[in-house]
């Protein structure tokens, strides 16, 4: 197809009708560039067409259970098998597989960036802005209690812990490693 547009660009000088083809190529190029930019800005949604819908379902279950280990009805695993496989291949989820069947014991959400993606799709942006503002303003030596923040903002504790983990990965603070803890201490 590129050859066609190359010929048209040359022919436009001699054949005025060809100018409409140059316009068409320009529109195709702009659309291709837009799609490439969209893929770069939201690479998770482009893994599979069902990823956004599945992700909203995952977030709904995360809100109910407030756990990173989730289990769904077998129909969900069948309906979204390819989207689940795509998410798992990139490390956004981890399937708890057995030799009997895939997702026999549900899925886990190991990646805090995927949890943030879920929040972009399905959480109140004002709540998320408050959470980020609280963590972002945490000064060196100050400690945040995720359970208190959960009560204050009404977000799942796992979302709060995911934000703590992201800030820790940037070197801005430390997350408590104690079992059941949801604490973050600022370093900077």
C-alpha positions as CSV (number, residue, x, y, z in Angstrom):
1,X,0.0,0.0,0.0
2,X,2.9,2.4,0.6
3,X,3.9,2.1,-3.0
4,X,0.5,3.4,-4.0
5,X,0.8,6.5,-1.9
6,X,4.4,7.1,-3.2
7,X,3.1,7.1,-6.7
8,X,0.2,9.4,-5.8
9,X,2.6,11.9,-4.3
10,X,4.6,12.0,-7.5
11,X,1.4,12.1,-9.7
12,X,-0.2,14.9,-7.8
13,X,1.8,17.5,-9.7
14,X,0.6,16.2,-13.1
15,X,-2.9,14.9,-12.1
16,X,-5.0,17.2,-9.9
17,X,-7.4,14.3,-9.0
18,X,-4.5,12.6,-7.3
19,X,-4.5,15.2,-4.6
20,X,-7.6,13.6,-2.9
21,X,-5.4,10.4,-2.5
22,X,-2.7,12.4,-0.8
23,X,-5.3,13.7,1.6
24,X,-6.5,10.2,2.2
25,X,-2.9,9.1,3.0
26,X,-2.5,11.9,5.4
27,X,-5.7,10.9,7.2
28,X,-4.5,7.3,7.4
29,X,-1.1,8.4,8.7
30,X,-2.7,10.6,11.4
31,X,-5.0,7.7,12.5
32,X,-2.1,5.3,12.6
33,X,0.0,7.7,14.7
34,X,-3.0,8.3,17.0
35,X,-3.4,4.6,17.5
36,X,0.4,4.2,18.2
37,X,0.2,7.1,20.8
38,X,-2.9,5.5,22.4
39,X,-1.0,2.2,22.7
40,X,1.9,3.9,24.3
41,X,-0.2,5.9,26.8
42,X,-2.4,2.9,27.7
43,X,-0.6,-0.3,26.9
44,X,-2.7,-2.4,29.1
45,X,-6.0,-1.8,27.3
46,X,-4.3,-2.8,24.0
47,X,-3.3,-6.2,25.2
48,X,-6.8,-7.5,24.2
49,X,-10.2,-6.0,23.4
50,X,-11.7,-7.5,26.6
51,X,-9.1,-6.2,29.0
52,X,-11.0,-3.0,30.0
53,X,-14.2,-4.9,30.6
54,X,-12.5,-7.7,32.5
55,X,-10.5,-5.1,34.5
56,X,-13.6,-3.4,35.7
57,X,-15.0,-6.7,36.8
58,X,-11.7,-7.4,38.6
59,X,-11.8,-4.0,40.4
60,X,-15.4,-4.6,41.4
61,X,-14.3,-7.9,43.1
62,X,-11.3,-6.2,44.6
63,X,-13.5,-3.6,46.2
64,X,-15.8,-6.2,47.7
65,X,-13.1,-8.6,49.0
66,X,-10.3,-6.0,49.6
67,X,-7.8,-8.7,48.7
68,X,-5.3,-9.1,45.9
69,X,-6.3,-12.8,45.7
70,X,-9.6,-13.0,43.8
71,X,-11.8,-15.9,42.6
72,X,-14.5,-15.8,40.0
73,X,-17.1,-18.1,38.6
74,X,-15.8,-20.5,36.0
75,X,-17.9,-18.6,33.3
76,X,-15.7,-15.5,33.9
77,X,-12.5,-17.5,33.3
78,X,-13.9,-19.0,30.1
79,X,-15.3,-15.8,28.7
80,X,-12.2,-13.8,29.4
81,X,-9.6,-16.5,28.9
82,X,-7.5,-14.7,26.3
83,X,-7.6,-11.4,28.1
84,X,-6.6,-13.2,31.3
85,X,-3.7,-14.9,29.4
86,X,-2.6,-11.5,28.0
87,X,-2.6,-9.9,31.4
88,X,-0.8,-12.9,32.9
89,X,1.8,-12.9,30.2
90,X,2.8,-9.3,31.1
91,X,2.8,-10.0,34.9
92,X,-0.2,-7.8,35.7
93,X,-2.0,-10.8,37.2
94,X,-0.9,-14.2,38.3
95,X,-3.1,-17.2,37.8
96,X,-3.3,-19.7,40.6
97,X,-3.2,-22.8,38.3
98,X,-3.3,-26.4,39.2
99,X,-2.9,-29.5,37.0
100,X,-6.6,-29.9,37.1
101,X,-7.5,-26.6,35.4
102,X,-6.4,-23.0,34.9
103,X,-7.4,-20.5,37.5
104,X,-8.5,-23.3,39.8
105,X,-7.6,-21.2,42.8
106,X,-8.3,-17.8,41.3
107,X,-6.0,-14.9,40.4
108,X,-3.6,-12.7,42.3
109,X,-2.8,-9.1,41.6
110,X,1.0,-8.7,42.2
111,X,1.5,-5.5,40.2
112,X,0.6,-2.2,41.8
113,X,0.6,-0.4,38.5
114,X,-2.2,-2.7,37.3
115,X,-4.2,-1.9,40.4
116,X,-3.7,1.8,39.5
117,X,-5.0,1.0,36.0
118,X,-8.1,-0.6,37.6
119,X,-8.6,2.6,39.6
120,X,-8.3,4.7,36.4
121,X,-11.1,2.7,34.9
122,X,-13.4,2.3,37.9
123,X,-12.6,4.4,40.9
124,X,-13.7,7.9,41.9
125,X,-10.9,10.2,40.7
126,X,-11.4,12.6,43.7
127,X,-10.7,9.8,46.1
128,X,-7.6,8.8,44.2
129,X,-6.4,12.4,44.1
130,X,-6.8,12.7,47.9
131,X,-4.8,9.4,48.4
132,X,-2.0,10.5,46.2
133,X,-1.8,13.9,47.8
134,X,-1.6,12.3,51.3
135,X,1.2,9.9,50.2
136,X,3.0,12.5,48.2
137,X,3.1,14.9,51.1
138,X,4.5,12.3,53.5
139,X,7.8,13.8,54.8
140,X,10.9,12.0,55.9
141,X,10.3,10.0,59.1
142,X,6.5,10.5,59.0
143,X,4.4,7.3,59.0
144,X,1.1,6.7,57.3
145,X,-1.4,4.1,58.5
146,X,-3.3,2.6,55.5
147,X,-6.2,1.5,57.6
148,X,-6.8,5.1,58.8
149,X,-6.6,6.4,55.3
150,X,-9.0,3.7,54.2
151,X,-11.6,4.9,56.8
152,X,-10.9,8.6,55.8
153,X,-11.2,8.2,52.0
154,X,-13.2,5.0,51.6
155,X,-10.9,3.2,49.3
156,X,-9.9,-0.5,49.4
157,X,-6.8,-1.1,51.6
158,X,-5.2,-2.9,48.7
159,X,-5.4,0.2,46.6
160,X,-3.7,2.2,49.4
161,X,-1.0,-0.4,49.7
162,X,-0.5,-0.3,46.0
163,X,0.2,3.4,46.1
164,X,2.5,2.9,49.0
165,X,4.4,0.3,46.9
166,X,4.7,2.6,43.9
167,X,6.1,5.4,46.1
168,X,8.5,2.9,47.7
169,X,9.7,1.7,44.3
170,X,10.7,5.3,43.5
171,X,12.7,5.5,46.7
172,X,10.4,8.0,48.4
173,X,9.6,5.8,51.4
174,X,9.4,2.4,52.9
175,X,6.4,0.0,53.2
176,X,6.1,-2.1,56.4
177,X,6.8,-5.8,55.7
178,X,4.9,-7.0,58.8
179,X,2.1,-9.4,58.1
180,X,-1.2,-7.6,57.9
181,X,0.5,-4.2,58.1
182,X,-0.5,-1.3,55.9
183,X,2.1,1.3,56.8
184,X,4.3,3.6,54.8
185,X,7.1,5.8,56.2
186,X,8.5,8.7,54.2
187,X,12.2,8.9,53.3
188,X,12.4,12.2,51.4
